[in-house]
């Protein structure tokens, strides 16, 4: 789930009216911005519903396509291609306006869903997810450019808060609808049905964007050329991450070759696109960017395996397995709201450290349901607490990034934050998927009905969750280095 989520927005207080503009026209749903706000919120709702619905259907899809050993690829392929698309989208939007990347991104997003939904082999399914990732990467950056151009600064917190709130309902409804459709009609209908929802945001949002945010920021200035070096580095990150993911899943000596090539591509690209000192948690901006990756990567890598664990090890239906994570949308928004209170600002570093401890505790608690005597609702409670911690951490990294960035560096630093987020998702999913496959996870559920818990491989799941909890705990230390010594 590294599309536009509440983890990329903070819930803010009410926004004051714009001087000289009537009250009924000044808000995000006032006459001036109503069509645009409804359109882009519809885009976020679509992405949110897809993320929650697809996650619920994924275990059944992987089992029927005989691809559970490649389960992590179904998630990481999305993040791998989105890394490249985010850099491309930023340059495209800066030079030509956000309309092109947004329209192209939504179209690619829908095309990827159709490809996955009609796949008759796991590799085609994964390819569809990769196409989705291209679309998602284009959309997430273009939406923020729309907000920066079409809304005055005092309205931007309000529309970002609406983005965060847009995840609450899909987090509850998405698993229920997806689980019901999966059980009654089949998992394919989850994928082929969602593209129909693309029409509404396209019809509403694109005309409003064309009217309010089309074209370059300064129409009279010459259009600069694309920064080919950054695009090459972004392509290097995507290819390198993909090769390392492949090597991690194909556990043979021959896999050392793609692993070496992947590392050779990845290391210089990361060093070129992330702030200097990120890898060693230097104080200030580098630690902010590093923490974003640690938090997002550990959490997503663990969350991706929760529905599969509950379906194959505890016999839950896809609906109930998905609903076990539903409370997370509301608690995530709550954590984002808490960190946005002005009185919490002096305690931000301690609040973020505490949030990472909650995340680590949630991930470590989840595999306890592998013990039959532990009730499955423990996962829902733990994940709700972990999502509250994520709400405080992810929103705080966005706040701190803008605070520590000069105006002329905000765009590049924001891209670095998203790259850290997406790259960490890919790498930790690759590691988790490799360990899962090596310990027999590929045999989970392949010879049994969806609701059967026999023939389980609990060690394969525990080996995914417990290391991710350790990574999250390391993030609590990185959180102590978010501020410079002069702050």
C-alpha positions as CSV (number, residue, x, y, z in Angstrom):
1,X,0.0,0.0,0.0
2,X,2.4,2.8,-0.9
3,X,-0.2,4.8,-2.8
4,X,-1.7,8.1,-1.3
5,X,-2.6,7.1,2.3
6,X,-3.2,8.7,5.6
7,X,0.5,8.0,6.3
8,X,1.2,10.8,3.8
9,X,-1.1,13.4,5.4
10,X,-1.7,15.0,8.7
11,X,-5.0,15.8,10.2
12,X,-5.1,19.6,10.8
13,X,-7.2,22.1,12.7
14,X,-10.0,24.0,10.9
15,X,-8.7,26.4,8.3
16,X,-9.4,30.1,8.5
17,X,-11.3,31.9,5.8
18,X,-9.5,33.4,2.9
19,X,-9.4,37.2,3.2
20,X,-11.6,38.9,0.5
21,X,-13.4,35.7,-0.4
22,X,-16.9,35.0,0.8
23,X,-17.1,32.2,3.5
24,X,-19.2,30.0,1.3
25,X,-16.5,30.0,-1.4
26,X,-13.3,29.9,0.8
27,X,-13.3,26.3,2.1
28,X,-12.2,23.2,0.3
29,X,-15.9,22.5,-0.4
30,X,-16.7,26.1,-1.2
31,X,-17.8,27.1,-4.6
32,X,-14.3,27.8,-5.8
33,X,-12.8,24.4,-5.0
34,X,-15.8,22.1,-4.6
35,X,-15.5,20.2,-7.9
36,X,-11.7,19.9,-7.6
37,X,-11.9,18.7,-4.0
38,X,-14.6,16.1,-4.7
39,X,-12.6,14.9,-7.7
40,X,-9.2,14.4,-6.0
41,X,-10.8,13.0,-2.9
42,X,-12.5,10.5,-5.2
43,X,-9.1,9.5,-6.5
44,X,-7.9,8.9,-3.0
45,X,-11.0,6.9,-2.1
46,X,-10.3,4.7,-5.2
47,X,-6.7,4.1,-4.2
48,X,-7.8,3.4,-0.6
49,X,-10.5,1.0,-1.6
50,X,-8.1,-0.8,-4.0
51,X,-5.4,-1.2,-1.3
52,X,-7.8,-2.6,1.3
53,X,-9.8,-4.8,-1.1
54,X,-6.8,-6.3,-3.0
55,X,-5.1,-7.1,0.2
56,X,-8.1,-9.2,1.3
57,X,-8.3,-11.1,-2.0
58,X,-4.5,-11.7,-2.4
59,X,-4.2,-14.9,-0.4
60,X,-6.9,-16.6,-2.4
61,X,-5.5,-15.3,-5.7
62,X,-2.0,-16.6,-4.9
63,X,-3.2,-20.0,-3.9
64,X,-5.4,-20.5,-7.0
65,X,-2.5,-19.3,-9.3
66,X,-0.1,-21.7,-7.4
67,X,2.1,-18.8,-6.5
68,X,2.2,-18.5,-2.8
69,X,6.0,-19.0,-2.9
70,X,5.9,-15.7,-4.9
71,X,3.4,-14.0,-2.6
72,X,5.7,-11.2,-1.6
73,X,6.4,-10.4,-5.2
74,X,2.7,-9.5,-5.6
75,X,3.2,-6.6,-3.2
76,X,6.8,-5.6,-3.9
77,X,6.3,-5.4,-7.7
78,X,3.9,-2.5,-7.1
79,X,6.5,-0.6,-5.0
80,X,9.4,-1.4,-7.4
81,X,7.8,0.3,-10.4
82,X,6.3,3.1,-8.3
83,X,9.8,4.2,-7.3
84,X,10.6,5.1,-10.9
85,X,7.2,6.6,-11.6
86,X,7.4,9.0,-8.6
87,X,10.6,10.6,-9.9
88,X,9.2,10.8,-13.5
89,X,5.9,12.2,-12.2
90,X,7.6,15.0,-10.3
91,X,9.6,16.1,-13.3
92,X,6.6,15.7,-15.6
93,X,4.3,17.7,-13.3
94,X,6.9,20.5,-12.7
95,X,7.4,21.0,-16.4
96,X,4.0,20.3,-18.0
97,X,1.6,20.4,-15.0
98,X,0.0,17.6,-13.0
99,X,-2.9,16.8,-15.5
100,X,-0.8,14.5,-17.7
101,X,0.8,12.3,-15.1
102,X,-2.5,12.1,-13.1
103,X,-4.6,11.0,-16.1
104,X,-1.9,8.6,-17.3
105,X,-1.5,7.2,-13.7
106,X,-5.1,6.6,-13.1
107,X,-5.4,4.8,-16.5
108,X,-2.3,2.7,-15.8
109,X,-3.7,1.9,-12.4
110,X,-6.9,0.5,-13.9
111,X,-5.1,-1.4,-16.7
112,X,-2.9,-3.1,-14.1
113,X,-6.0,-4.2,-12.2
114,X,-7.5,-5.7,-15.3
115,X,-4.2,-7.5,-16.2
116,X,-4.0,-9.0,-12.7
117,X,-7.7,-9.9,-12.6
118,X,-7.5,-11.9,-15.9
119,X,-4.1,-13.5,-15.3
120,X,-3.9,-17.3,-15.6
121,X,-0.4,-17.5,-14.2
122,X,1.3,-15.9,-11.2
123,X,3.9,-14.1,-13.3
124,X,1.1,-12.3,-15.2
125,X,-0.6,-11.4,-12.0
126,X,2.7,-9.9,-10.7
127,X,3.1,-8.0,-14.0
128,X,-0.3,-6.5,-13.5
129,X,0.7,-5.3,-10.0
130,X,3.8,-3.7,-11.6
131,X,1.7,-1.8,-14.0
132,X,-0.5,-0.7,-11.1
133,X,2.7,0.5,-9.4
134,X,3.6,2.7,-12.3
135,X,0.1,4.3,-12.1
136,X,0.2,4.7,-8.4
137,X,3.6,6.4,-8.5
138,X,2.4,8.9,-11.1
139,X,-0.7,9.6,-9.2
140,X,0.7,10.1,-5.7
141,X,3.1,12.9,-6.7
142,X,0.8,14.5,-9.2
143,X,-1.9,14.9,-6.5
144,X,0.5,16.8,-4.2
145,X,1.4,19.1,-7.1
146,X,-2.3,19.7,-7.6
147,X,-2.7,20.6,-3.9
148,X,0.3,22.9,-4.0
149,X,-0.9,24.8,-7.1
150,X,-4.7,24.9,-6.8
151,X,-5.2,25.5,-3.1
152,X,-3.9,28.5,-1.1
153,X,-1.5,27.6,1.7
154,X,-4.1,28.0,4.4
155,X,-6.4,25.4,2.7
156,X,-3.7,22.8,2.1
157,X,-3.9,21.3,5.6
158,X,-7.6,20.9,5.2
159,X,-7.5,19.0,1.9
160,X,-4.7,16.8,3.2
161,X,-6.8,16.1,6.3
162,X,-9.6,15.0,3.9
163,X,-7.1,12.7,2.2
164,X,-6.4,11.0,5.6
165,X,-10.1,10.8,6.5
166,X,-10.8,9.2,3.1
167,X,-9.1,6.1,4.3
168,X,-11.4,5.4,7.3
169,X,-14.5,4.1,5.4
170,X,-12.6,2.0,2.8
171,X,-10.5,0.4,5.6
172,X,-13.8,-1.0,7.0
173,X,-15.9,-1.4,3.9
174,X,-13.1,-2.6,1.6
175,X,-12.3,-5.9,3.3
176,X,-16.0,-6.7,3.8
177,X,-16.9,-6.1,0.2
178,X,-13.7,-7.8,-1.1
179,X,-14.2,-10.8,1.1
180,X,-17.8,-11.2,0.2
181,X,-17.0,-10.9,-3.6
182,X,-14.1,-13.3,-3.2
183,X,-16.2,-15.9,-1.5
184,X,-19.3,-15.6,-3.6
185,X,-18.0,-14.7,-7.1
186,X,-14.3,-15.3,-7.0
187,X,-11.2,-13.2,-6.4
188,X,-10.9,-12.1,-10.0
189,X,-14.1,-9.9,-9.7
190,X,-12.3,-7.9,-7.0
191,X,-9.6,-6.9,-9.6
192,X,-11.8,-6.5,-12.7
193,X,-14.5,-4.7,-10.9
194,X,-12.5,-1.8,-9.4
195,X,-11.5,-0.3,-12.8
196,X,-15.1,0.7,-13.3
197,X,-14.7,3.0,-10.3
198,X,-11.9,4.9,-12.3
199,X,-14.5,6.7,-14.5
200,X,-16.0,8.9,-11.7
201,X,-12.7,10.5,-10.5
202,X,-11.6,11.0,-14.1
203,X,-14.8,12.7,-15.1
204,X,-14.9,15.0,-12.0
205,X,-11.2,15.7,-11.3
206,X,-9.6,16.2,-14.7
207,X,-11.8,19.1,-15.9
208,X,-11.3,20.9,-12.5
209,X,-7.5,20.3,-12.7
210,X,-7.4,21.5,-16.3
211,X,-9.1,24.7,-15.1
212,X,-7.1,25.3,-11.9
213,X,-3.7,23.6,-12.1
214,X,-2.9,22.8,-15.7
215,X,0.4,23.7,-17.4
216,X,3.7,24.7,-15.9
217,X,3.8,26.8,-12.7
218,X,5.2,29.8,-14.7
219,X,3.7,29.7,-18.2
220,X,6.1,32.5,-19.4
221,X,9.3,30.7,-18.3
222,X,11.1,28.4,-20.6
223,X,10.3,24.7,-20.0
224,X,13.5,23.1,-18.6
225,X,14.6,19.7,-19.9
226,X,14.1,16.6,-17.9
227,X,16.8,15.8,-15.4
228,X,18.1,12.7,-17.1
229,X,20.5,11.9,-14.3
230,X,17.8,11.7,-11.7
231,X,15.7,9.6,-14.1
232,X,18.6,7.2,-14.6
233,X,19.1,7.0,-10.9
234,X,15.4,6.3,-10.4
235,X,15.5,3.6,-13.0
236,X,18.6,2.2,-11.3
237,X,16.7,2.0,-8.0
238,X,13.8,0.2,-9.6
239,X,15.9,-2.3,-11.6
240,X,18.2,-2.9,-8.7
241,X,15.4,-3.5,-6.2
242,X,13.7,-5.9,-8.7
243,X,16.8,-7.9,-9.2
244,X,17.4,-8.2,-5.5
245,X,13.8,-9.3,-5.0
246,X,14.3,-12.0,-7.7
247,X,17.5,-13.2,-6.2
248,X,15.8,-13.4,-2.8
249,X,13.0,-15.6,-4.1
250,X,15.2,-17.9,-6.3
251,X,17.4,-19.4,-3.6
252,X,20.2,-20.9,-5.7
253,X,23.9,-20.1,-6.1
254,X,23.1,-18.7,-9.6
255,X,21.0,-16.0,-7.9
256,X,24.2,-14.4,-6.6
257,X,24.7,-12.9,-10.1
258,X,21.4,-10.9,-10.2
259,X,21.9,-10.0,-6.6
260,X,25.3,-8.5,-7.4
261,X,24.0,-6.6,-10.4
262,X,21.0,-5.4,-8.3
263,X,23.3,-4.1,-5.6
264,X,25.6,-2.4,-8.1
265,X,22.6,-0.5,-9.5
266,X,20.9,0.2,-6.2
267,X,23.8,1.6,-4.1
268,X,24.8,4.5,-6.3
269,X,21.2,5.4,-7.1
270,X,20.3,5.5,-3.4
271,X,23.3,7.6,-2.5
272,X,22.4,10.0,-5.4
273,X,18.7,10.4,-4.5
274,X,18.7,10.4,-0.7
275,X,20.2,13.1,1.5
276,X,23.8,12.7,2.5
277,X,24.1,10.8,5.7
278,X,20.8,8.9,5.5
279,X,22.4,5.5,5.7
280,X,24.2,6.4,9.0
281,X,21.2,8.2,10.6
282,X,22.9,11.6,10.6
283,X,20.9,14.1,12.7
284,X,18.1,16.1,11.2
285,X,16.8,15.6,7.6
286,X,18.8,12.3,6.9
287,X,17.2,10.7,10.0
288,X,13.8,11.9,9.0
289,X,14.1,10.3,5.6
290,X,15.6,7.1,7.1
291,X,12.8,6.8,9.7
292,X,10.2,7.1,7.0
293,X,11.6,4.1,5.3
294,X,12.1,2.0,8.4
295,X,8.5,2.6,9.6
296,X,6.8,2.1,6.3
297,X,8.9,-0.9,5.3
298,X,8.7,-2.9,8.5
299,X,4.9,-2.2,8.8
300,X,4.0,-3.0,5.2
301,X,6.2,-6.1,5.0
302,X,4.5,-7.5,8.1
303,X,0.9,-6.4,7.2
304,X,1.2,-8.1,3.8
305,X,1.3,-11.5,5.5
306,X,-1.4,-11.0,8.1
307,X,-4.4,-12.0,5.9
308,X,-2.4,-15.0,4.5
309,X,-1.6,-16.1,8.1
310,X,-5.1,-15.8,9.3
311,X,-6.6,-17.7,6.3
312,X,-4.1,-20.5,6.2
313,X,-3.2,-21.0,9.8
314,X,-6.5,-20.1,11.7
315,X,-9.0,-21.0,9.0
316,X,-10.6,-17.6,8.8
317,X,-12.5,-16.6,5.7
318,X,-11.0,-13.9,3.5
319,X,-13.7,-11.5,4.7
320,X,-12.8,-12.0,8.4
321,X,-9.1,-12.0,7.7
322,X,-9.4,-8.6,6.0
323,X,-11.7,-7.2,8.7
324,X,-9.0,-8.0,11.3
325,X,-7.1,-5.0,9.9
326,X,-10.1,-2.7,9.4
327,X,-9.8,-0.8,12.7
328,X,-6.4,0.4,11.5
329,X,-7.8,3.1,9.3
330,X,-9.5,4.9,12.1
331,X,-6.7,4.5,14.6
332,X,-4.2,5.7,12.0
333,X,-6.2,8.8,11.4
334,X,-6.4,9.3,15.2
335,X,-2.7,9.1,15.5
336,X,-2.3,11.6,12.7
337,X,-4.8,13.9,14.5
338,X,-3.0,13.7,17.9
339,X,0.4,14.6,16.4
340,X,-1.1,17.7,14.7
341,X,-2.1,19.3,18.0
342,X,0.0,22.4,18.7
343,X,0.6,21.4,22.3
344,X,2.3,18.2,21.1
345,X,5.0,20.0,19.1
346,X,7.5,20.2,22.0
347,X,7.2,16.4,22.5
348,X,7.3,15.3,18.9
349,X,10.6,13.4,19.1
350,X,9.4,11.4,22.1
351,X,6.0,10.9,20.5
352,X,7.5,9.5,17.4
353,X,9.8,7.1,19.5
354,X,6.7,5.9,21.3
355,X,4.9,5.4,18.0
356,X,7.7,3.2,16.8
357,X,7.6,1.2,20.0
358,X,3.8,0.6,19.4
359,X,4.5,-0.5,15.8
360,X,7.2,-2.9,17.0
361,X,4.9,-4.3,19.7
362,X,2.0,-4.8,17.2
363,X,4.2,-6.6,14.7
364,X,5.7,-8.8,17.4
365,X,2.2,-9.7,18.8
366,X,0.7,-10.7,15.5
367,X,2.3,-14.1,15.2
368,X,1.1,-15.1,18.6
369,X,-2.1,-16.2,16.9
370,X,-0.1,-19.1,15.4
371,X,-0.7,-20.6,18.9
372,X,-4.2,-22.1,18.7
373,X,-5.1,-21.0,22.2
374,X,-4.6,-17.3,21.3
375,X,-7.9,-15.8,20.1
376,X,-7.7,-14.2,16.6
377,X,-9.1,-10.9,17.8
378,X,-5.6,-10.3,19.4
379,X,-4.4,-9.4,15.8
380,X,-7.1,-6.7,15.4
381,X,-6.3,-5.1,18.8
382,X,-2.6,-5.2,18.2
383,X,-2.9,-3.8,14.6
384,X,-5.1,-1.0,15.8
385,X,-2.4,0.0,18.3
386,X,0.3,-0.3,15.6
387,X,-1.7,1.9,13.2
388,X,-2.1,4.6,15.8
389,X,1.7,4.6,16.2
390,X,2.1,4.7,12.4
391,X,-0.3,7.7,12.3
392,X,1.9,9.7,14.6
393,X,5.2,8.6,12.9
394,X,4.4,9.0,9.3
395,X,2.6,12.4,9.6
396,X,5.4,13.6,11.8
397,X,8.1,12.8,9.3
398,X,6.2,14.8,6.7
399,X,5.9,17.8,9.1
400,X,9.6,17.6,10.0
401,X,10.7,17.2,6.4
402,X,9.1,20.5,5.4
403,X,10.4,22.2,8.5
404,X,14.0,21.1,7.8
405,X,13.8,21.9,4.0
406,X,14.6,25.2,2.4
407,X,11.8,26.3,0.0
408,X,13.9,25.5,-3.1
409,X,14.7,22.0,-1.7
410,X,11.2,21.0,-0.7
411,X,10.4,19.1,-3.9
412,X,13.6,17.1,-4.0
413,X,13.4,16.3,-0.3
414,X,9.8,15.2,-0.6
415,X,10.8,12.9,-3.4
416,X,13.5,11.5,-1.2
417,X,11.0,10.8,1.5
418,X,8.7,8.9,-0.9
419,X,11.7,7.0,-2.4
420,X,12.8,5.9,1.1
421,X,9.3,4.8,1.8
422,X,8.9,2.8,-1.4
423,X,12.4,1.3,-1.5
424,X,12.2,0.1,2.1
425,X,8.9,-1.6,1.2
426,X,10.5,-3.4,-1.6
427,X,13.7,-4.5,0.2
428,X,12.0,-5.6,3.4
429,X,9.3,-7.5,1.5
430,X,12.1,-9.1,-0.5
431,X,13.8,-10.2,2.7
432,X,10.6,-11.4,4.3
433,X,9.5,-13.2,1.1
434,X,12.8,-15.0,0.8
435,X,12.8,-16.2,4.4
436,X,9.1,-17.2,4.0
437,X,9.9,-19.3,0.9
438,X,13.1,-20.8,2.4
439,X,11.2,-22.1,5.5
440,X,8.5,-23.8,3.4
441,X,6.0,-20.9,3.2
442,X,5.5,-21.7,-0.5
443,X,3.6,-24.9,0.5
444,X,1.2,-23.0,2.7
445,X,-2.3,-23.6,1.6
446,X,-1.4,-25.1,-1.8
447,X,-3.1,-28.4,-1.2
448,X,-5.9,-27.3,1.1
449,X,-9.0,-25.4,0.9
450,X,-8.9,-21.7,1.8
451,X,-10.4,-22.3,5.3
452,X,-8.1,-25.3,6.1
453,X,-5.5,-24.8,8.7
454,X,-3.8,-28.2,8.3
455,X,-0.4,-28.6,6.8
456,X,0.7,-25.3,8.2
457,X,4.1,-23.8,8.4
458,X,4.0,-21.4,11.4
459,X,7.8,-21.0,11.5
460,X,7.7,-19.4,8.0
461,X,5.3,-16.7,9.3
462,X,7.1,-16.1,12.6
463,X,10.4,-15.6,10.6
464,X,8.7,-12.8,8.8
465,X,7.1,-10.9,11.7
466,X,9.8,-11.1,14.4
467,X,12.6,-9.6,12.4
468,X,10.3,-6.8,11.2
469,X,9.5,-6.0,14.8
470,X,13.2,-5.7,15.4
471,X,13.5,-3.3,12.5
472,X,10.7,-1.2,13.9
473,X,12.3,-1.1,17.3
474,X,15.5,0.2,15.7
475,X,13.3,3.0,14.3
476,X,12.6,4.1,17.9
477,X,16.3,4.9,18.2
478,X,16.5,6.7,14.9
479,X,13.6,8.8,16.2
480,X,15.9,10.3,18.8
481,X,18.0,11.8,16.0
482,X,15.2,13.7,14.2
483,X,16.1,17.1,15.4
484,X,19.5,18.8,15.0
485,X,21.4,19.6,18.2
486,X,20.5,23.3,17.9
487,X,16.7,22.7,18.0
